[in-house]
Each structure stands twice: as C-alpha cells, then as structure tokens.
Amino acid sequence: MSGSTPELPIVVLHALMPTAQRMVLNRRGSTVWEVESHRGRYAVKLGYPIEATADWPAQPWTALAPAREGAILHRLGSADVAYGEWEQGTWNFQPWHEGPDLHRLWEPCRSAGSTITPHVSVALSCVEALAELHAAGWAHGDVQPAHFIIGPDRTHLIDLALAHGGQVPSGYDFPFRGCLVHYEAPEIAQSVLATGTAEPTQEADIYALGASLLISATGWRAVEYPDDAPRPVQREAVAKGNRRSVKAPGQLGELIDAMLSHAPGDRPTIYEVGKAMS
C-alpha cells in the first residue's frame, strides 16, 4: 500500500455500487471511506499489514482488524454490516454515523479563558453507548474520544476491532496488544510491558472513558509523560499511576477521578457512572 493510492476493492464496489465516495482516513494499516450508494451511507474500512521499519515492528494483525470488527458487529446484532477479504487484507462496511466526535464537540471547553463547561448530557450519552456494549458482555478495548460519535439522535461507539467478550472467527482473531497509551488503564499497560499482550476488561474501559472525558474537557492527558517519549516509557508512567493533578470542571471532576482509580476494583461500574450523571 505504501506509495500507492488506495482504492476500494471490487467486492465492495459490487456490493454497494457507490454514487459518491471519499477517503476520510489513511493511516498505517488501514483506510476508511465514506461511501454513498442507493442503499444508504456507509463507512468502509480496509485493513492491510504494516511492514517492519527501522523503528516500528511488523504488524500483520492490522490486515485482520476490519473483518474482526465486522464479525463482532454481527454478533452484537448490528444490521446492514458486511465483511470479507481482499487481496491485501480484510474489509468491512457498516452504516455511516454522522456527527462530531467527543473531542471535537468539546473543543470550545478547551479554549484559553473559556467559561464553557462540558455538558453532562453529552458525557452521559457516551456512558450509555458504552453501557450497551458492557450489557452485552463485551469490553471495547479501545475507548478513546474519537470513537464516540455524537449524533443528532444518539451517541454511537465505533471501532470495535479490539473488543473482547465473545467468540470471534479464529481466522480473523489476534491477541490484544494494548491501545492508544493515553487511554490505557494501568493494569493493561503493565501487562503489555510484561508479556506483550493484555486482556481487555470492562474495568479498563471505565478508566479509558474517564481519560477520554478528561482530555476532551481540559486538553490534558490523565498521566504525565513527555510528549515524545517512546511507547514503553509512556506505559511505564501509566503503570506507575503518574497522574496529573488536572480536574475536569463542574460535577464531572470527582466522578472522572474515581474512574481513573489505579486499582480496577476501585473504579465505578458503567451503571454507577451513569447513575451519578443522571
């Protein structure tokens, strides 16, 4: 894929017959498209393996992520989802969700001198989206602000490729190796440092949601480490619990602090978080 312009696979073109399409994301290991067709609007995800570089190990699992997510969405009963394989990896398509993500929506709260406080109703809508997944017996594994899409009618929790909690086709499965470190719970960071893998849990999702709310409301990460620190150094800081003293404004402050507790058992459940916000 490097050096070439990605295109939608023939199998996806035949399934959707696009009337319009635009690439919205092109990063190492995946591309995401917004596609309009006679069937509606869809997000199309393509995965392909990341080749090794001087400072980055090979990551063949990225090729499997779209199909893994598609299989999980099917198990959760999502309608109008399809997935499969293409010549460089796997793909899925799913309904497109319109709206800003949490971080973008709360941007006015982070402006210098702003007196705007984050709406608890928005935070509660994120809690409700995560609660649906937890109620189905799954942990998301990759909770972050960009994965909460605040739509006109409800908030959608997207990007379930790393979720755990039910059976996934073995041909598309792969070990969990952590996520974006800003939102990793201490026990996840510690496990990845020690063994290279971890097990996503609902308790870790609560920590990640707290970290997501904090950074979206204040612009500050929950844990302090240099911006350019190598990933193992970041994880060491998270595992040790090097929390910043930053608090979210308003009634969210104390609740987020509880969600960011170092010990998983000290964190509230998603239902307790929702009750505290209601």
N, C-alpha and C positions, 0 to 999 in steps of 0.2 A: 504493500500500500504506500510505502514511503516514496515521495517524489511523483505520485500519480494522483489524478483527480478521481476521488471515489464516485462510483455510480451505483444506482440501485440494481440489485440482482434481477435477472429476467423473471424468476419465480415470483418476486414481489410485484414487479410491474404487471405481470399477468393477473395476479390476484386482485390488485387494487385499480388497475387502469387509471393512473393519475391524470387529473386535468391540470394540476399545478404541483410543484414540489420545490422545496428549498432546504438546503442543509443548514441546520441550526447549531450543530456541534461537530467538530472534527478534532479528536484528541487521540493520543497514542492508544491503540487498541480498540477504538470504537468510533462510529459516526452515528449521528442522529438526524433524521429528516422529518420535516413537517410535510405531509402529503395530503392533498385534496383529491377526492375522487367522487364518483357517483354514489359510493357507499357512505361517504362522510369524510371527516378529517381524522388523520391518523399520525401517530408518532411511529416512525420506522427506525429500528436500531440494527446496525450491522456490527458484528464483532470479528476481529482478526487477531492473530497472535502478535505480541510485541517481541521483536527480536532483541537480542542482547546488545548492549553498547558498553563502552568503557566504564560508565558509571551507573549502569542500570541492568539488572539481570533479565534474562528472557522471561516472558510471562505468557506462556501458551494458553492459560486459562481465560484470558480476555476474549479469545475466539468463541468460547462456550457460553459466555455470560448472557447474550440475548436469548438463546434457547432455554437456558436455565430459568431466566425470568419468565419467559412465555409459559413454561411448564408450571411454574408456581402460580401465575395468574389464572391458569386453567383450573388448578386445584382449589383456588380460592373462589371459583365460580364467576370470574370476570367474563363478560360477554364480548364477542367480536374481537378476539385475540387469536393470532396465529403465529407459529414459529417453525423454523426448519433450518436447513443447512444450505450454504452456498460455497463457492469454490475456495474461499479463504477462511471460512468460519461458520458462524450461525447468524440467524436474523430473527427478529420478531416484529410484528406490528400490533398496535393497541390504540384505542381511542385517544385522540389528542385532547389534552386538558388545557383550557385557556385560562390565563391569569398570571400575575406576578408570583415569584417565589417569596418565601418569608423574608429573606434578607433584603430583597429589593423593595418589598412593600414597606418595611420599617426603616428605610433609608432616611426619611425626614427626622426620625428619632435620634439619629447619629450625627446630624449636622451640628457644627460648632455653635454653641449658645442656644441650641434648640430647647424649647419648653414642651415639646410634643412628647407625650409618654406613649409607650406601646399599648395598643388596645388589648385588653384581656380577652375580648371576644375572639380575636384572631388567634391568640395563644390557645384558647380553649378549642377552637376548630382544629388546630394541629393535634392537640391531645386526643380529640375524638377520632381523627383519622388513624392515629397510631393505636388507639384502643380497639378499633375494629380488627386490626391485624392481630393484636395480642389475644383478643377474644377467640380468634380462630386457631389459636395455639402456636402462632409463629412469632419469631423475633426478626426484626428488619435487618439488623446488622450494619446498616449504612445510613443511619439517620443523620441528616445534615440540613441546613436551611434551604438549599437548592432543591431538596426533594419534597418540600411542602409547596404545592401549587394552590394559591388562594383563589379559588374560582368564584363566580358570581353566586352560585348556589351552595357550594360546599368546598371544603379543602380536600385535595387529593394527595395522598402519599405515594410517590412514584419510586422507580428504580429499585425493584425487589430482587435483583440478580443475586445478592448475597444473603438473602433471607434463609432462615433455618426453622424447621418445626414440623416438616412432613416429608414424605417421600419425593425424591427428585429422580428422574431418569438417570441411571448410572453413566450413560454416555455423555451427559451434559453436566455432571456434577464435578465439583472440585473443592479442595479444602479452603476454609476461610483463613485468610492471611492478614486480617485487620482491615481497616478502612482509613479514611482521612484522619490523621492523628489528632487534629483539633477537637474531634468529637469522640475519640476512643476513651472508653472507661479505663480506669487504672488496671483492673484485672485483665482486660483484653490486651492492653499494652504489655503487661508483664508476661502474659502467656506467649505473645508473639516474640518478645525478646528471648524467652527461654526455649521455645520449641519451634518457632517459625509459623505456628498456626494458633487458632483460638476457637472457641465455641460461642457464637452469638447468643445472647440471652436477652430476655425482656428487661432485666435489671440494667444491663448495659445500654439498652435503648433509652431508658429513662435518663441516664447520665447524658447520653448524646442529645436528647431533646433539651435538657437543661442547658447544655453548652450551646446548642443552636439558638435557643431563645436569648441567652446572654449575649452572644456575639452579634445577633441581629438587632438587639435593642441598644447595645453600647458600643459595638465595634471592637470589643476586646475579647480575646480568647480566654477560656477558663483557666488555662495553665500557662505559666510563664516559661518561655524558652526563646532563644534568638530566632529571628525570622528565617535566617539562612542555615539553621542547624540541620545536620544530617538527620534522617528519619530515626535511626536508633537513639540519638541524643534526645530528640523530641519525645520518643516513647519512654525513655528513662525518666524524664521530667514528669510525664503523666503518671507513670507507675509509682513514683515517689509522692505524688499529690502536691506538686508545687503550685498550689492555687494562687491566683491573683486575688487582691482584695476588692476587686470591682464588684459592685452590686447592680442588678437591674433596678430601674426606678419603679416606684409605686408598689402595689401589692404583690407583684411578681418576684421582688427581690428575695424575700425569705424562702419562698417556695422553690425558686431555682437553686438556692444554696442547698436545700435539702436534697434536691435531685442530683446535685453534684457531690453528694457524700462519697467519701473514699471507699467505704465498705458497701458492697451491693445490698446487704440486708438493712442498711440504714436509709436507703432511698425509698420514697413512697412508691406505691404501685401506680400504674397509669390511671386506675379508677380513683385512687386517693388524690392524685394530682387534679383530675377533672372535678372532683367534689370541692376541692379547695378553691378552684377558679369559678365555680358556679355561683 
